[in-house]
Amino acid sequence: MIIIESKRKKSENTRKLYPDAIIADVTSQVANGFVDPSDSLM
C-alpha cells in the first residue's frame, strides 16, 4: 500500500499512524530518497 502524506505534517504523527511504514521522500530536494527513522520529514 502506498500512502502519500504532506511534508508539512509532523513526522511523529505519521509514525504514530503508520509505525511499520518505510518513509520515502520523493521530492527533488533529497539525496537518496529514504528518510532515516530518527530524522524529521521536514
Order of alpha helices (4+ residues) and beta strands (2+ residues): alpha
